Amino acid sequence: MISAEYLLNDVDVARFLVNGYHVVEPDLPAGLNERIADRLDALTANPGDAITETVPELWQVLEHPQVRGVLISLLGEDYSVNSHRHWHCKLPGSGFMQWHQDSTNDRGTQIDRLLGLYYPHTITADMGPTVIVPGTQFRNAPTDRMATYTNIRGQVPLAVAAGTVAFTHYDLWHGTASNSSSVKRHMIKFLFNRTSENSVPTWNHDPDALNRPRDWNARDKAEDAGNILSFGNPLGVSQSDHYKERTIRRACWDELIGQKSAS
């Protein structure tokens, strides 16, 4: 069991369904980030999935209650840590990584896997940060088409503090900027899986969360879960596209609270 204080709330979950990501800065033990960064700096080859065997201190990040709280909230109490994980090291002078999705997007309504991106040192804009595009998790594009895109309106570079863990929907569009700094940029990618369907919400849930009146004035400035799901539009898409996204979001919400949407 984990203390409820570490679980997400309804607004957090609604914003995740709209934007496709959630960022935490866990209160890790003093010196842990520095030790991990030093171990990564010293590597001469990429151990791939064995990165947690090479740098076992990474398990302290994965087992931190603030990290586990997000995973329990979105994947259920019996989530699993996938055996695939990877050390991404951007060397000084390396170029950008093209936009891509880690999966073939099928606009599924179940949150069944998440990426967790851990940064052991502070990432500045010139170090080649991961760049994400909020709201793209329900949008599919052929890889060769995505490779022709450059800057996208609304993109967010993850220039974050040391120890940050960014959780993203598995289908969220992402890439990296070029590293024009003089230092290596480290990121460890983890994959987490759902192992069973929710029968009840696994976050701090208020059964009346979606019962507030529709606020047409607040729109994208809404601060309650129902209006966030209804009006959130990080990409500024057309009314037709927005309607489809709202439908998918609500179906995802219903799955998470253990209630199948009516077909």
N, C-alpha and C positions, 0 to 999 in steps of 0.2 A: 504494500500500500504506500501511497505517497500523499503528503499533506495537500489539502485542497488549495492552499495558497499558491502552489506551483502550477495549477491547472489554468488553462485559458478560460475566458468568459465568453458570453454570447457575441459580444462585439468583436473580440479577437477572431472567433471562428468565422463570423460573417465577413470580416475584412480579408481573411485568408481566402475564402471562397471567391471574393471579388478580385483580389489582387494576385493571388497565387503564391504569396510568400509571407513569412513571419520571421522576424529577427529577434534574437535574445542575446544578452550579454551576461552569461552566467558568472556568478561570484566564485571564480575558481581559486584554488589555493595559491598563495603568494609564490611567485617564481615558476609556476607550472608552465605557463605560456613560453617563458624564456627558455626553459629546459627543452621543451618540445622543439622550439625554433632552432636551438643550437644543434639538436640531434638531426634535424632535417638539413641544416646547413652542411653537416659533415658527411651526408650520404653521397656516394659516388655512383650509385645506380638506383633505379626506381624499383622498389620491391613489390609494386602492384598491390594485390590483395593482402600481402603479408605486411603491409605498413604497420598494422597494430602489433605484430610480433616484433618488428624492428624498433618501433617506438611504443612500448606498452603503456606509457603515460597517457596515451590517447584515450584509454578506457576511462580515465578519471573525468574526461570531458563527457563521454557518452553516458556515464552513470550519474552525472550531476543532476540533482532534482529539477533544476530549471529546464534542462534539456529533456529529461524524462517526462516532465509535465506537458510539454508541447506534444511529444510523441503519443502519450496516453490520450491526450485530448483529441487528437486527429486520427489516430490509428487504433485506439482501443488499448486496454490494459495489458493485453497479451501480444502486443506488437513484437516483431523480431528484428534484430540487426542483421541485415543481409551480409553474406560472406564477401560480397564485392565492395571494395573501397579502394581509393586511389589517391596518391600524392600528386598534386599538380604544382609544378615549380616553373614559374615564368622567370627566365633569366634576363638580366639587363640587356636591353637592345632587341628583345623578342617582339614580334609583331602581334597584331590582334588575332583572336580566334573567331571564326565566322559564326554567325547566329546558327543555332541548332536547337532541337529538342532531343532529349535523351530517349524518348520513346516515340512510337508512331501514334499520334493523337487520334483517339476515336471518340472524343467528347463523352467519355464515360462518366457516369454519375456517382461512382463510388470512389472515395479517397482511399486507395489501397496501397499506395507507396509514396514515400517522400524522399527527397534529397536533403541531406544535411551538409552544409559547407562550413568547415571550421577554419578560422584564420588565427594562427598562433601569434602573429605580430600585427601591429597597426598597419592598415593598408591606406596609402595615400593615392590621390588621383593619378600620379605619374608612375605608379608601380604595376600597372596592368591589372586593375581590379576586375573581378567578375562583374559583368553588366547584365542586368535582367530587364525584361519588359513586362511590367505588371499588366495583368488581365489577358495574357496571351495563352493561358493554359488550356483554353477550350478552342484554340485556333490552330488548324493544321495547315502547313504549307510544304510543298516538296522541298527537299534539302537543297537541290540545285537552285531553286528560286530564292530560298533564304540566303544562299551564299552570295547573292548579288546585292543584298541589302547593306546599307551602311548605318548611319545613325537613324534611329527610329524615335519619333515623338513619344515622350513619356518614359524613355529608357532610364534606368536607375543604376549608376555605378556603385558597387558595394565598397565604398571607402569607409572602412569600419575600424573600430577599436580592437586591440589585441584581445583574443579570447572569444570574439563574436562567433555565434553559430547562426547561419541563415538557413531556414527550412523553406524549401520550395516544392510546389506541386511538380510531379515528375515531368509534366509536359510543358512547363513554363519555358518560354524562349529565353536563351541566354548565350553569352559568349564572353570574351575577355577583351579589354583594351590592350594596347601595346604597353610594354614596360620601358619607359624612357628614363627610369631612375638608375642608380648604380648598385642596387641591392636585389637579391632574389625575392620573389613574391611567392610565399607558400600558401597552399590551401589543401586541406584534406577533404575529399568527397566521400560521404557515407550514404548508404541506401538503407531505408527502413521499410518493412512490409507489414501490412495488415494480415492477421491470421484468422480472424473471424469477423462476421458482420455484427454491427452494433445492435443490441436490443434496447438499449437506453443510451442517453448522452453520456459521454465519458469526460466532460468538462464541467465547469461551474455553470450550470444551465438553469435559467428561469423559464418555467413553462409558458409564461406570458410574454416571452421575448419578442414574438412577432405580432403581438396584439395591439401595438401602438398605432394611432391613426396615420394614414399616409400623409407625409408632409411634403407637398409639392414645392414649397418655398425653400426648404433646406437642400433638397436634392443631394448633390455630391458632398455636402457639408453635414449630412446626417450623422448623428451620434448614437443611434440605436440600431440593433441588429436588423429589424424588419426593413427600415428605410435604407440602410446600407445595402442590403441585398437587392432592393428594388431600384435604387438610383445610382449606385456605384458604377462609374463608367470611365475607368482609368485611361482607356484608349481613345475616348471621344468618338465612339463608333455611331453609325446611323441608328435611327429608331428601330429599323427592322432587325439589325444585328443585335442591338441591345435587348430586344424582346427575346431573342433566342438564348442569349447569355443568361438573362434573368430566369428563364425556364430551367436551364441546366443547374444554375446555382441553387434554386429552390429544391430541385430533385436531389442534389448533393446534401443539402441540409436535412431533408427528410430521411435520407439514408443514414446520416450521422446520428439522428435522434432515434433511430430504430423504427422508422415509419416509412414504408414503401410508398412512393408517389403513385397516385392513380394513373393508369395508362390511358 
